[in-house]
Amino acid sequence: QVQLVESGGGLVQAGGSLRLNCAASGQTKNNLFAMAWFRQAPGKEREFVATIGWSPASTFYLDSVKGRFTASKDYAKNTLDLQMNSLKPEDTAVYYCAAGPAYKTSHYLTEAYDYWGQGTQVTVSA
């Protein structure tokens, strides 16, 4: 099993920045090929935000966060960060880290991942 723990959420004004961190532990060997960030706002479905595969070249983003969010992966430390700049009120959500040994299906679907963190709240005030 793999345990994922997110941190770094909080309250920030529109235009501000936050950096989220996801730390993986447990049976991480060969289980972190696919890592991603999702988010879920109240009353909405969980949506894909960003993912990094085996290399930084395999990085994809939700269109609405392109140019504002940057995902980075430390392959030695088994961590996944999400630098969020120019935050908007519509970015308010619980942000979840996800991981798996491979993308079981399309990377933007929750079904692609085996392991999930408990989430961290991000609130952006207008």
C-alpha positions as CSV (number, residue, x, y, z in Angstrom):
1,Q,0.0,0.0,0.0
2,V,1.0,3.6,-0.6
3,Q,0.1,6.4,1.7
4,L,-0.2,10.0,0.3
5,V,-0.3,13.0,2.5
6,E,-1.0,16.5,1.2
7,S,0.0,19.8,2.8
8,G,0.2,23.4,2.0
9,G,-3.4,24.4,1.6
10,G,-4.8,27.5,3.2
11,L,-6.7,30.8,2.7
12,V,-5.3,33.3,0.2
13,Q,-6.5,36.4,-1.6
14,A,-7.1,36.4,-5.3
15,G,-3.9,36.9,-7.2
16,G,-1.9,35.2,-4.4
17,S,0.1,32.0,-4.4
18,L,0.2,28.7,-2.6
19,R,2.4,25.7,-2.9
20,L,1.0,22.2,-2.2
21,N,3.0,19.2,-1.4
22,C,2.2,15.5,-1.6
23,A,4.5,13.1,0.3
24,A,4.3,9.4,-0.5
25,S,5.3,6.6,1.8
26,G,4.8,2.9,2.2
27,Q,5.4,0.6,-0.8
28,T,6.4,3.3,-3.1
29,K,8.8,1.3,-5.3
30,N,7.3,1.0,-8.8
31,N,4.0,2.5,-7.5
32,L,4.5,6.2,-8.3
33,F,4.9,6.2,-12.1
34,A,1.7,8.2,-12.4
35,M,1.1,11.1,-9.9
36,A,-1.5,13.7,-10.2
37,W,-3.4,16.5,-8.5
38,F,-7.2,16.6,-8.6
39,R,-9.6,19.1,-6.9
40,Q,-13.2,19.0,-5.8
41,A,-15.3,22.1,-5.2
42,P,-18.5,21.9,-3.1
43,G,-21.3,20.4,-5.1
44,K,-19.0,19.5,-8.0
45,E,-17.3,16.4,-9.2
46,R,-13.6,15.8,-8.6
47,E,-11.7,17.2,-11.6
48,F,-8.2,16.7,-12.9
49,V,-5.7,19.5,-12.4
50,A,-2.2,18.3,-13.3
51,T,-0.2,15.1,-13.8
52,I,3.4,14.1,-14.2
53,G,4.3,10.7,-15.5
54,W,7.7,9.0,-15.7
55,S,9.5,12.2,-16.7
56,P,8.8,16.0,-16.5
57,A,8.2,15.8,-20.3
58,S,5.0,13.9,-19.4
59,T,3.3,16.8,-17.7
60,F,-0.3,17.8,-18.5
61,Y,-2.6,20.4,-17.1
62,L,-6.2,21.4,-16.9
63,D,-6.6,24.1,-19.5
64,S,-7.9,26.7,-16.9
65,V,-4.7,26.4,-14.8
66,K,-2.1,26.4,-17.7
67,G,0.4,29.2,-17.2
68,R,-0.6,29.6,-13.5
69,F,0.0,26.2,-11.9
70,T,3.3,24.2,-12.2
71,A,3.6,20.6,-11.1
72,S,7.0,19.2,-10.1
73,K,8.0,15.7,-9.0
74,D,11.0,14.7,-6.9
75,Y,11.7,11.2,-8.1
76,A,14.2,10.6,-5.2
77,K,12.0,11.8,-2.4
78,N,8.7,10.5,-3.8
79,T,7.0,13.9,-3.6
80,L,4.8,15.8,-5.9
81,D,4.4,19.6,-5.6
82,L,1.9,22.0,-7.1
83,Q,2.9,25.7,-7.3
84,M,-0.2,27.7,-7.7
85,N,0.2,31.4,-8.8
86,S,-2.4,34.0,-9.8
87,L,-5.0,32.2,-7.8
88,K,-8.7,32.9,-8.5
89,P,-11.8,32.3,-6.4
90,E,-12.8,29.6,-8.8
91,D,-9.7,27.6,-7.7
92,T,-11.3,27.2,-4.3
93,A,-11.6,23.4,-3.7
94,V,-10.2,20.5,-1.8
95,Y,-7.0,19.4,-3.6
96,Y,-6.2,15.7,-3.7
97,C,-3.0,13.9,-4.6
98,A,-3.3,10.7,-6.5
99,A,-0.8,8.1,-7.6
100,G,-0.4,4.7,-9.2
101,P,2.0,2.3,-10.9
102,A,0.6,3.3,-14.3
103,Y,-2.2,5.2,-15.8
104,K,-5.0,2.6,-15.8
105,T,-7.0,4.8,-18.2
106,S,-6.8,8.4,-19.4
107,H,-4.7,10.5,-17.0
108,Y,-7.5,13.0,-16.4
109,L,-9.9,10.4,-15.0
110,T,-10.0,9.5,-11.3
111,E,-10.1,5.8,-12.3
112,A,-6.6,6.1,-13.6
113,Y,-5.1,6.1,-10.1
114,D,-4.9,3.6,-7.3
115,Y,-4.0,5.7,-4.3
116,W,-5.4,8.9,-2.9
117,G,-4.6,11.4,-0.2
118,Q,-7.0,12.8,2.3
119,G,-7.0,16.3,0.6
120,T,-6.0,19.8,1.6
121,Q,-8.4,22.8,1.5
122,V,-7.5,25.7,-0.7
123,T,-9.7,28.8,-0.3
124,V,-9.2,31.9,-2.5
125,S,-11.1,35.0,-1.4
126,A,-12.2,37.7,-3.9
